[in-house]
Amino acid sequence: MNEDGEQNFITHIDIEDATSYDGDCVPAVIKELQNKDIVPAELYGDTHYNSAHNIEASQEELVELKGPVARVTKEKVEKNAGF
């Protein structure tokens, strides 16, 4: 139970290899939960889940994505720009 006395449940588990990037699964997870009619108000994930794209996509579905957000470093920006 949380501090408000509400219960929390695990609603989805997806197993990936430790070397696989799993951050792209958030929209699919939300869609699957919608199909099951169990969409949470909040969805918790690690830094891969909390990308700007996933945060925006989840907000469109009225789901608040919570967890640590990855820092954008100069190296990441340069890598993604084709350097």
Gaussian input, Z-matrix of N, CA and C with variables (Angstrom, degrees):
# hf/3-21g

backbone

0 1
 N
 C     1     B1
 C     2     B2     1     A1
 N     3     B3     2     A2     1     D1
 C     4     B4     3     A3     2     D2
 C     5     B5     4     A4     3     D3
 N     6     B6     5     A5     4     D4
 C     7     B7     6     A6     5     D5
 C     8     B8     7     A7     6     D6
 N     9     B9     8     A8     7     D7
 C    10    B10     9     A9     8     D8
 C    11    B11    10    A10     9     D9
 N    12    B12    11    A11    10    D10
 C    13    B13    12    A12    11    D11
 C    14    B14    13    A13    12    D12
 N    15    B15    14    A14    13    D13
 C    16    B16    15    A15    14    D14
 C    17    B17    16    A16    15    D15
 N    18    B18    17    A17    16    D16
 C    19    B19    18    A18    17    D17
 C    20    B20    19    A19    18    D18
 N    21    B21    20    A20    19    D19
 C    22    B22    21    A21    20    D20
 C    23    B23    22    A22    21    D21
 N    24    B24    23    A23    22    D22
 C    25    B25    24    A24    23    D23
 C    26    B26    25    A25    24    D24
 N    27    B27    26    A26    25    D25
 C    28    B28    27    A27    26    D26
 C    29    B29    28    A28    27    D27
 N    30    B30    29    A29    28    D28
 C    31    B31    30    A30    29    D29
 C    32    B32    31    A31    30    D30
 N    33    B33    32    A32    31    D31
 C    34    B34    33    A33    32    D32
 C    35    B35    34    A34    33    D33
 N    36    B36    35    A35    34    D34
 C    37    B37    36    A36    35    D35
 C    38    B38    37    A37    36    D36
 N    39    B39    38    A38    37    D37
 C    40    B40    39    A39    38    D38
 C    41    B41    40    A40    39    D39
 N    42    B42    41    A41    40    D40
 C    43    B43    42    A42    41    D41
 C    44    B44    43    A43    42    D42
 N    45    B45    44    A44    43    D43
 C    46    B46    45    A45    44    D44
 C    47    B47    46    A46    45    D45
 N    48    B48    47    A47    46    D46
 C    49    B49    48    A48    47    D47
 C    50    B50    49    A49    48    D48
 N    51    B51    50    A50    49    D49
 C    52    B52    51    A51    50    D50
 C    53    B53    52    A52    51    D51
 N    54    B54    53    A53    52    D52
 C    55    B55    54    A54    53    D53
 C    56    B56    55    A55    54    D54
 N    57    B57    56    A56    55    D55
 C    58    B58    57    A57    56    D56
 C    59    B59    58    A58    57    D57
 N    60    B60    59    A59    58    D58
 C    61    B61    60    A60    59    D59
 C    62    B62    61    A61    60    D60
 N    63    B63    62    A62    61    D61
 C    64    B64    63    A63    62    D62
 C    65    B65    64    A64    63    D63
 N    66    B66    65    A65    64    D64
 C    67    B67    66    A66    65    D65
 C    68    B68    67    A67    66    D66
 N    69    B69    68    A68    67    D67
 C    70    B70    69    A69    68    D68
 C    71    B71    70    A70    69    D69
 N    72    B72    71    A71    70    D70
 C    73    B73    72    A72    71    D71
 C    74    B74    73    A73    72    D72
 N    75    B75    74    A74    73    D73
 C    76    B76    75    A75    74    D74
 C    77    B77    76    A76    75    D75
 N    78    B78    77    A77    76    D76
 C    79    B79    78    A78    77    D77
 C    80    B80    79    A79    78    D78
 N    81    B81    80    A80    79    D79
 C    82    B82    81    A81    80    D80
 C    83    B83    82    A82    81    D81
 N    84    B84    83    A83    82    D82
 C    85    B85    84    A84    83    D83
 C    86    B86    85    A85    84    D84
 N    87    B87    86    A86    85    D85
 C    88    B88    87    A87    86    D86
 C    89    B89    88    A88    87    D87
 N    90    B90    89    A89    88    D88
 C    91    B91    90    A90    89    D89
 C    92    B92    91    A91    90    D90
 N    93    B93    92    A92    91    D91
 C    94    B94    93    A93    92    D92
 C    95    B95    94    A94    93    D93
 N    96    B96    95    A95    94    D94
 C    97    B97    96    A96    95    D95
 C    98    B98    97    A97    96    D96
 N    99    B99    98    A98    97    D97
 C   100   B100    99    A99    98    D98
 C   101   B101   100   A100    99    D99
 N   102   B102   101   A101   100   D100
 C   103   B103   102   A102   101   D101
 C   104   B104   103   A103   102   D102
 N   105   B105   104   A104   103   D103
 C   106   B106   105   A105   104   D104
 C   107   B107   106   A106   105   D105
 N   108   B108   107   A107   106   D106
 C   109   B109   108   A108   107   D107
 C   110   B110   109   A109   108   D108
 N   111   B111   110   A110   109   D109
 C   112   B112   111   A111   110   D110
 C   113   B113   112   A112   111   D111
 N   114   B114   113   A113   112   D112
 C   115   B115   114   A114   113   D113
 C   116   B116   115   A115   114   D114
 N   117   B117   116   A116   115   D115
 C   118   B118   117   A117   116   D116
 C   119   B119   118   A118   117   D117
 N   120   B120   119   A119   118   D118
 C   121   B121   120   A120   119   D119
 C   122   B122   121   A121   120   D120
 N   123   B123   122   A122   121   D121
 C   124   B124   123   A123   122   D122
 C   125   B125   124   A124   123   D123
 N   126   B126   125   A125   124   D124
 C   127   B127   126   A126   125   D125
 C   128   B128   127   A127   126   D126
 N   129   B129   128   A128   127   D127
 C   130   B130   129   A129   128   D128
 C   131   B131   130   A130   129   D129
 N   132   B132   131   A131   130   D130
 C   133   B133   132   A132   131   D131
 C   134   B134   133   A133   132   D132
 N   135   B135   134   A134   133   D133
 C   136   B136   135   A135   134   D134
 C   137   B137   136   A136   135   D135
 N   138   B138   137   A137   136   D136
 C   139   B139   138   A138   137   D137
 C   140   B140   139   A139   138   D138
 N   141   B141   140   A140   139   D139
 C   142   B142   141   A141   140   D140
 C   143   B143   142   A142   141   D141
 N   144   B144   143   A143   142   D142
 C   145   B145   144   A144   143   D143
 C   146   B146   145   A145   144   D144
 N   147   B147   146   A146   145   D145
 C   148   B148   147   A147   146   D146
 C   149   B149   148   A148   147   D147
 N   150   B150   149   A149   148   D148
 C   151   B151   150   A150   149   D149
 C   152   B152   151   A151   150   D150
 N   153   B153   152   A152   151   D151
 C   154   B154   153   A153   152   D152
 C   155   B155   154   A154   153   D153
 N   156   B156   155   A155   154   D154
 C   157   B157   156   A156   155   D155
 C   158   B158   157   A157   156   D156
 N   159   B159   158   A158   157   D157
 C   160   B160   159   A159   158   D158
 C   161   B161   160   A160   159   D159
 N   162   B162   161   A161   160   D160
 C   163   B163   162   A162   161   D161
 C   164   B164   163   A163   162   D162
 N   165   B165   164   A164   163   D163
 C   166   B166   165   A165   164   D164
 C   167   B167   166   A166   165   D165
 N   168   B168   167   A167   166   D166
 C   169   B169   168   A168   167   D167
 C   170   B170   169   A169   168   D168
 N   171   B171   170   A170   169   D169
 C   172   B172   171   A171   170   D170
 C   173   B173   172   A172   171   D171
 N   174   B174   173   A173   172   D172
 C   175   B175   174   A174   173   D173
 C   176   B176   175   A175   174   D174
 N   177   B177   176   A176   175   D175
 C   178   B178   177   A177   176   D176
 C   179   B179   178   A178   177   D177
 N   180   B180   179   A179   178   D178
 C   181   B181   180   A180   179   D179
 C   182   B182   181   A181   180   D180
 N   183   B183   182   A182   181   D181
 C   184   B184   183   A183   182   D182
 C   185   B185   184   A184   183   D183
 N   186   B186   185   A185   184   D184
 C   187   B187   186   A186   185   D185
 C   188   B188   187   A187   186   D186
 N   189   B189   188   A188   187   D187
 C   190   B190   189   A189   188   D188
 C   191   B191   190   A190   189   D189
 N   192   B192   191   A191   190   D190
 C   193   B193   192   A192   191   D191
 C   194   B194   193   A193   192   D192
 N   195   B195   194   A194   193   D193
 C   196   B196   195   A195   194   D194
 C   197   B197   196   A196   195   D195
 N   198   B198   197   A197   196   D196
 C   199   B199   198   A198   197   D197
 C   200   B200   199   A199   198   D198
 N   201   B201   200   A200   199   D199
 C   202   B202   201   A201   200   D200
 C   203   B203   202   A202   201   D201
 N   204   B204   203   A203   202   D202
 C   205   B205   204   A204   203   D203
 C   206   B206   205   A205   204   D204
 N   207   B207   206   A206   205   D205
 C   208   B208   207   A207   206   D206
 C   209   B209   208   A208   207   D207
 N   210   B210   209   A209   208   D208
 C   211   B211   210   A210   209   D209
 C   212   B212   211   A211   210   D210
 N   213   B213   212   A212   211   D211
 C   214   B214   213   A213   212   D212
 C   215   B215   214   A214   213   D213
 N   216   B216   215   A215   214   D214
 C   217   B217   216   A216   215   D215
 C   218   B218   217   A217   216   D216
 N   219   B219   218   A218   217   D217
 C   220   B220   219   A219   218   D218
 C   221   B221   220   A220   219   D219
 N   222   B222   221   A221   220   D220
 C   223   B223   222   A222   221   D221
 C   224   B224   223   A223   222   D222
 N   225   B225   224   A224   223   D223
 C   226   B226   225   A225   224   D224
 C   227   B227   226   A226   225   D225
 N   228   B228   227   A227   226   D226
 C   229   B229   228   A228   227   D227
 C   230   B230   229   A229   228   D228
 N   231   B231   230   A230   229   D229
 C   232   B232   231   A231   230   D230
 C   233   B233   232   A232   231   D231
 N   234   B234   233   A233   232   D232
 C   235   B235   234   A234   233   D233
 C   236   B236   235   A235   234   D234
 N   237   B237   236   A236   235   D235
 C   238   B238   237   A237   236   D236
 C   239   B239   238   A238   237   D237
 N   240   B240   239   A239   238   D238
 C   241   B241   240   A240   239   D239
 C   242   B242   241   A241   240   D240
 N   243   B243   242   A242   241   D241
 C   244   B244   243   A243   242   D242
 C   245   B245   244   A244   243   D243
 N   246   B246   245   A245   244   D244
 C   247   B247   246   A246   245   D245
 C   248   B248   247   A247   246   D246

   B1=1.4494
   B2=1.5173
   B3=1.3250
   B4=1.4552
   B5=1.5234
   B6=1.3247
   B7=1.4629
   B8=1.5227
   B9=1.3423
   B10=1.4624
   B11=1.5294
   B12=1.3294
   B13=1.4549
   B14=1.5161
   B15=1.3289
   B16=1.4581
   B17=1.5179
   B18=1.3205
   B19=1.4577
   B20=1.5186
   B21=1.3205
   B22=1.4546
   B23=1.5160
   B24=1.3325
   B25=1.4526
   B26=1.5200
   B27=1.3107
   B28=1.4575
   B29=1.5210
   B30=1.3254
   B31=1.4653
   B32=1.5186
   B33=1.3361
   B34=1.4610
   B35=1.5222
   B36=1.2992
   B37=1.4642
   B38=1.5181
   B39=1.3185
   B40=1.4586
   B41=1.5174
   B42=1.3053
   B43=1.4590
   B44=1.5168
   B45=1.3207
   B46=1.4691
   B47=1.5217
   B48=1.3312
   B49=1.4585
   B50=1.5198
   B51=1.3170
   B52=1.4608
   B53=1.5227
   B54=1.3094
   B55=1.4615
   B56=1.5203
   B57=1.3148
   B58=1.4646
   B59=1.5240
   B60=1.3205
   B61=1.4642
   B62=1.5248
   B63=1.3236
   B64=1.4651
   B65=1.5267
   B66=1.3138
   B67=1.4521
   B68=1.5146
   B69=1.3283
   B70=1.4609
   B71=1.5230
   B72=1.3084
   B73=1.4664
   B74=1.5297
   B75=1.3282
   B76=1.4672
   B77=1.5251
   B78=1.3378
   B79=1.4715
   B80=1.5362
   B81=1.3323
   B82=1.4674
   B83=1.5333
   B84=1.3182
   B85=1.4655
   B86=1.5225
   B87=1.3159
   B88=1.4683
   B89=1.5170
   B90=1.3380
   B91=1.4730
   B92=1.5313
   B93=1.3438
   B94=1.4687
   B95=1.5313
   B96=1.3216
   B97=1.4644
   B98=1.5266
   B99=1.3325
   B100=1.4646
   B101=1.5274
   B102=1.3248
   B103=1.4641
   B104=1.5186
   B105=1.3304
   B106=1.4639
   B107=1.5268
   B108=1.3382
   B109=1.4655
   B110=1.5318
   B111=1.3393
   B112=1.4661
   B113=1.5347
   B114=1.3256
   B115=1.4577
   B116=1.5275
   B117=1.3271
   B118=1.4621
   B119=1.5286
   B120=1.3106
   B121=1.4588
   B122=1.5203
   B123=1.3369
   B124=1.4611
   B125=1.5171
   B126=1.3319
   B127=1.4517
   B128=1.5207
   B129=1.3306
   B130=1.4603
   B131=1.5214
   B132=1.3321
   B133=1.4540
   B134=1.5160
   B135=1.3282
   B136=1.4641
   B137=1.5300
   B138=1.3257
   B139=1.4663
   B140=1.5260
   B141=1.3299
   B142=1.4641
   B143=1.5212
   B144=1.3125
   B145=1.4624
   B146=1.5277
   B147=1.3149
   B148=1.4574
   B149=1.5233
   B150=1.3076
   B151=1.4640
   B152=1.5310
   B153=1.3198
   B154=1.4648
   B155=1.5301
   B156=1.3366
   B157=1.4685
   B158=1.5289
   B159=1.3216
   B160=1.4662
   B161=1.5240
   B162=1.3297
   B163=1.4674
   B164=1.5281
   B165=1.3247
   B166=1.4678
   B167=1.5280
   B168=1.3290
   B169=1.4674
   B170=1.5204
   B171=1.3190
   B172=1.4667
   B173=1.5254
   B174=1.3312
   B175=1.4625
   B176=1.5233
   B177=1.3370
   B178=1.4661
   B179=1.5216
   B180=1.3355
   B181=1.4726
   B182=1.5274
   B183=1.3362
   B184=1.4755
   B185=1.5268
   B186=1.3327
   B187=1.4602
   B188=1.5258
   B189=1.3292
   B190=1.4571
   B191=1.5261
   B192=1.3115
   B193=1.4627
   B194=1.5230
   B195=1.3312
   B196=1.4618
   B197=1.5106
   B198=1.3238
   B199=1.4500
   B200=1.5117
   B201=1.3273
   B202=1.4682
   B203=1.5222
   B204=1.3141
   B205=1.4551
   B206=1.5260
   B207=1.3210
   B208=1.4603
   B209=1.5219
   B210=1.3170
   B211=1.4590
   B212=1.5231
   B213=1.3099
   B214=1.4583
   B215=1.5208
   B216=1.3104
   B217=1.4582
   B218=1.5169
   B219=1.3209
   B220=1.4590
   B221=1.5228
   B222=1.3423
   B223=1.4516
   B224=1.5282
   B225=1.3215
   B226=1.4725
   B227=1.5242
   B228=1.3177
   B229=1.4634
   B230=1.5216
   B231=1.3413
   B232=1.4612
   B233=1.5286
   B234=1.3150
   B235=1.4630
   B236=1.5322
   B237=1.3094
   B238=1.4653
   B239=1.5197
   B240=1.3250
   B241=1.4655
   B242=1.5230
   B243=1.3105
   B244=1.4467
   B245=1.5169
   B246=1.3157
   B247=1.4733
   B248=1.5096
   A1=109.89
   A2=115.10
   A3=118.62
   A4=110.09
   A5=116.62
   A6=120.21
   A7=113.46
   A8=117.78
   A9=121.69
   A10=112.42
   A11=116.92
   A12=121.01
   A13=113.87
   A14=117.31
   A15=121.03
   A16=109.32
   A17=116.27
   A18=120.20
   A19=110.37
   A20=115.40
   A21=122.23
   A22=108.40
   A23=116.21
   A24=121.18
   A25=110.28
   A26=116.50
   A27=121.31
   A28=105.77
   A29=116.12
   A30=120.09
   A31=113.35
   A32=117.02
   A33=119.14
   A34=109.59
   A35=115.71
   A36=122.01
   A37=107.31
   A38=115.98
   A39=122.05
   A40=107.22
   A41=117.47
   A42=121.72
   A43=109.41
   A44=115.44
   A45=122.58
   A46=108.72
   A47=115.97
   A48=120.33
   A49=108.94
   A50=116.87
   A51=121.19
   A52=111.57
   A53=117.36
   A54=120.65
   A55=112.96
   A56=118.21
   A57=122.01
   A58=110.88
   A59=115.92
   A60=121.48
   A61=107.64
   A62=116.15
   A63=119.82
   A64=113.65
   A65=117.45
   A66=120.52
   A67=115.32
   A68=117.59
   A69=120.31
   A70=113.71
   A71=118.07
   A72=120.18
   A73=114.33
   A74=118.92
   A75=120.84
   A76=113.03
   A77=120.41
   A78=118.57
   A79=112.84
   A80=117.16
   A81=120.32
   A82=111.23
   A83=116.87
   A84=120.68
   A85=109.73
   A86=117.14
   A87=120.10
   A88=110.25
   A89=117.69
   A90=121.32
   A91=110.79
   A92=116.34
   A93=119.86
   A94=110.85
   A95=116.91
   A96=119.84
   A97=111.34
   A98=117.31
   A99=120.58
   A100=110.37
   A101=116.41
   A102=120.69
   A103=111.95
   A104=116.77
   A105=121.74
   A106=111.99
   A107=116.17
   A108=123.15
   A109=112.07
   A110=115.69
   A111=120.50
   A112=110.77
   A113=116.44
   A114=120.54
   A115=109.23
   A116=116.95
   A117=119.31
   A118=111.44
   A119=116.65
   A120=120.79
   A121=110.05
   A122=115.93
   A123=122.09
   A124=109.36
   A125=115.92
   A126=121.92
   A127=107.40
   A128=116.49
   A129=122.06
   A130=110.52
   A131=115.61
   A132=120.10
   A133=111.12
   A134=114.90
   A135=120.30
   A136=109.92
   A137=116.91
   A138=120.24
   A139=113.34
   A140=118.75
   A141=119.45
   A142=111.06
   A143=117.34
   A144=120.90
   A145=111.68
   A146=116.59
   A147=120.99
   A148=113.30
   A149=116.37
   A150=121.43
   A151=108.19
   A152=116.05
   A153=119.88
   A154=110.73
   A155=116.37
   A156=120.33
   A157=111.14
   A158=117.22
   A159=120.39
   A160=112.13
   A161=116.85
   A162=119.71
   A163=109.62
   A164=116.95
   A165=120.71
   A166=111.65
   A167=116.65
   A168=120.39
   A169=111.54
   A170=116.81
   A171=119.41
   A172=111.14
   A173=117.61
   A174=120.50
   A175=111.16
   A176=116.90
   A177=120.38
   A178=111.34
   A179=116.55
   A180=121.66
   A181=111.69
   A182=116.72
   A183=123.90
   A184=112.74
   A185=115.97
   A186=122.31
   A187=107.26
   A188=116.46
   A189=120.38
   A190=109.14
   A191=115.86
   A192=122.05
   A193=108.18
   A194=116.11
   A195=120.85
   A196=110.83
   A197=115.08
   A198=121.67
   A199=109.95
   A200=116.89
   A201=120.22
   A202=111.22
   A203=115.88
   A204=122.02
   A205=108.27
   A206=116.40
   A207=121.00
   A208=110.45
   A209=115.32
   A210=120.95
   A211=109.53
   A212=115.50
   A213=120.43
   A214=106.31
   A215=115.89
   A216=120.68
   A217=110.10
   A218=116.29
   A219=121.20
   A220=110.30
   A221=117.17
   A222=121.06
   A223=111.16
   A224=116.68
   A225=119.54
   A226=110.91
   A227=116.39
   A228=119.99
   A229=110.48
   A230=116.77
   A231=120.67
   A232=111.50
   A233=117.15
   A234=120.38
   A235=110.06
   A236=116.86
   A237=121.12
   A238=112.94
   A239=117.19
   A240=120.65
   A241=111.06
   A242=117.97
   A243=121.62
   A244=115.06
   A245=117.34
   A246=119.93
   A247=111.21
   D1=146.20
   D2=176.57
   D3=-87.99
   D4=-176.18
   D5=-176.11
   D6=-67.00
   D7=-17.15
   D8=177.48
   D9=-91.90
   D10=2.77
   D11=-179.59
   D12=82.83
   D13=9.03
   D14=179.29
   D15=-89.44
   D16=147.47
   D17=177.85
   D18=-88.32
   D19=146.41
   D20=176.12
   D21=-114.73
   D22=141.79
   D23=-178.89
   D24=-129.89
   D25=147.26
   D26=169.77
   D27=-79.06
   D28=123.27
   D29=-175.75
   D30=-109.90
   D31=-9.33
   D32=-178.60
   D33=-158.00
   D34=137.66
   D35=174.07
   D36=-133.09
   D37=131.05
   D38=177.85
   D39=-133.10
   D40=121.65
   D41=-175.82
   D42=-97.77
   D43=127.98
   D44=178.83
   D45=-128.26
   D46=160.70
   D47=172.10
   D48=-63.00
   D49=150.44
   D50=179.19
   D51=-62.25
   D52=-24.45
   D53=-178.96
   D54=-92.39
   D55=-0.29
   D56=-178.73
   D57=-92.31
   D58=141.35
   D59=174.20
   D60=-80.46
   D61=127.23
   D62=-176.51
   D63=-113.55
   D64=8.35
   D65=-175.49
   D66=-69.15
   D67=-16.68
   D68=-178.37
   D69=-82.89
   D70=-1.94
   D71=-173.69
   D72=-85.04
   D73=-10.32
   D74=-173.15
   D75=-57.33
   D76=-50.78
   D77=179.13
   D78=-58.74
   D79=-39.17
   D80=179.17
   D81=-66.61
   D82=-38.31
   D83=178.21
   D84=-63.85
   D85=-46.11
   D86=179.48
   D87=-61.79
   D88=-42.09
   D89=178.83
   D90=-61.74
   D91=-43.03
   D92=179.01
   D93=-63.00
   D94=-41.17
   D95=178.86
   D96=-67.65
   D97=-34.43
   D98=175.06
   D99=-62.79
   D100=-42.16
   D101=178.99
   D102=-63.29
   D103=-29.09
   D104=178.54
   D105=-90.09
   D106=-2.38
   D107=-178.58
   D108=59.72
   D109=40.00
   D110=177.57
   D111=-134.22
   D112=45.96
   D113=-178.10
   D114=-72.02
   D115=123.74
   D116=179.16
   D117=-79.58
   D118=155.73
   D119=173.50
   D120=-73.47
   D121=-28.35
   D122=-179.39
   D123=-130.92
   D124=140.87
   D125=177.03
   D126=-128.63
   D127=125.19
   D128=-177.10
   D129=-101.39
   D130=139.40
   D131=178.19
   D132=-156.66
   D133=174.42
   D134=179.81
   D135=-85.38
   D136=-171.59
   D137=-175.54
   D138=-61.98
   D139=-29.00
   D140=177.58
   D141=-66.65
   D142=-34.42
   D143=-179.59
   D144=-72.43
   D145=-31.79
   D146=-171.37
   D147=-93.74
   D148=50.88
   D149=174.21
   D150=-82.59
   D151=162.34
   D152=178.24
   D153=-58.01
   D154=-41.79
   D155=179.76
   D156=-60.87
   D157=-46.93
   D158=-178.72
   D159=-67.34
   D160=-37.34
   D161=178.48
   D162=-62.68
   D163=-46.30
   D164=179.17
   D165=-64.38
   D166=-43.84
   D167=-179.70
   D168=-63.41
   D169=-40.85
   D170=-179.55
   D171=-69.63
   D172=-35.84
   D173=177.55
   D174=-62.55
   D175=-36.32
   D176=177.19
   D177=-62.35
   D178=-26.75
   D179=179.45
   D180=-97.46
   D181=10.86
   D182=179.20
   D183=62.74
   D184=33.71
   D185=176.36
   D186=-116.31
   D187=127.73
   D188=178.14
   D189=-89.51
   D190=117.52
   D191=-179.67
   D192=-86.27
   D193=124.90
   D194=-176.13
   D195=-123.17
   D196=148.65
   D197=178.03
   D198=140.58
   D199=-179.18
   D200=-179.20
   D201=-69.85
   D202=145.79
   D203=179.18
   D204=-107.46
   D205=132.62
   D206=-179.62
   D207=-69.59
   D208=139.23
   D209=176.01
   D210=-73.70
   D211=143.50
   D212=173.52
   D213=-96.07
   D214=115.66
   D215=-179.59
   D216=-103.39
   D217=164.11
   D218=177.51
   D219=-57.89
   D220=-39.09
   D221=-179.59
   D222=-63.05
   D223=-40.83
   D224=179.46
   D225=-66.65
   D226=-41.45
   D227=179.77
   D228=-62.86
   D229=-45.12
   D230=179.38
   D231=-65.35
   D232=-39.30
   D233=179.14
   D234=-62.82
   D235=-42.87
   D236=-178.14
   D237=-75.71
   D238=-11.93
   D239=179.83
   D240=-94.17
   D241=5.57
   D242=176.26
   D243=89.68
   D244=16.56
   D245=178.26
   D246=-81.20

